[in-house]
Amino acid sequence: MKTLVIYSHPNHQSLCHAFLQKVIEGCNENPHVKEIQVLDLYEENFNPLLVFNEHKRRRDMYRDPHIEKYQKQIMWAEQMVFVYPIWWGRPPAMLLGYIDQLFAANFAYRDKRGLFPEGLLKGKSVVCISTMKGPTHYPLIWLNNAHKVLMKKALFHFVGIKNIKFFEFGNMESPNGKQEKKLEKIYRYFKGMVHEYH
């Protein structure tokens, strides 16, 4: 299993970064994980801004040489792991900018006749690990599960990815947030992943 971890948080002293380290630690101890690549979007100085004009059309975005190396990472990966905070009920603008550019037509999906396009990333799996200040059930109760719907249905299903798992961790700034227990949960999960993610 080849694993690509996409990390989106500007502070390396954050709890989000601690979750990233547990993902890496677990993967390194898992005999089923052949290789792992980590893409830190802030450290990479990834430009999340979209630019479209008479010289750069949206339909040609998949040919943009600036994102070619990131496309190669996605094609290489059998599993993608996204690690990010939930701000205002959704992932950071940095991660959304990455999604806007990388999950483009004719790379991640292809339009065809009918209601839905053809997903071009079939066979891959995704794990989303998110942290937030508010209670764990806040997105479900107050936001009608908007975060999971956005990521699962509007994005991953659209591009053909069906195998998706979420870890949403709330109360991350609370002294009683059970941070160590949650970090250990992520470590154990990635250490124990098996063939179902091939």
Phi, psi and omega in degrees: 000123178260123189244128175251123179254122178253113185251133184224084173203133186284348186247117180281358174262005184280164175293328177302319179292327176296323175295320176303315181297324179289326175299311181297315181300314180296317180297319181294338180260004182259119182293344180276345179270106183286314183216154177222135172239142178241127176247108176265105189297324179287315178297328179285347187056041177299134179268109184277357186282133174272139177231119176231134178204196183293339180262341184227099183265150182298323182295342180258008186302325182295346179264001184296119182296338181291338181250006184300318183292329178286326174298318180297324177298315181294318179295326179293323189286140168267334178226138173245133178241122179254126179239120187197160174274161171260116177241126182056037175079009184209168177295162179297155179302327179301312180292321179296325176294322175297314179298315180305321185273320186277327183267056187266161176300144179072004168238306181265336178206163179226127178292143178212176178294141181114182186287320186246151178280177174267121177285131184259002180248029180299148177092346178272161175237160183225140169235128177249123178243116184231148179239152178207158180286322184284179181298152182304321185269006180303311180299325182288312187281316187265335186242017178053036177063032188303320183298311182293321179298315179302309185285317186283305187273314185285337183246290191292316177299323182300325182261011172097004181269121183252334184270097188227133177232140181243140167237108177252114184250117179259178179057035187286346177256006181271141175298337180254029184279000179054043185300315182297321179295321180289322176297319179295324178299316180293317178302312182294323180298311184285332175292330185257004179302141182234199193296344181298344180262012174285000000 
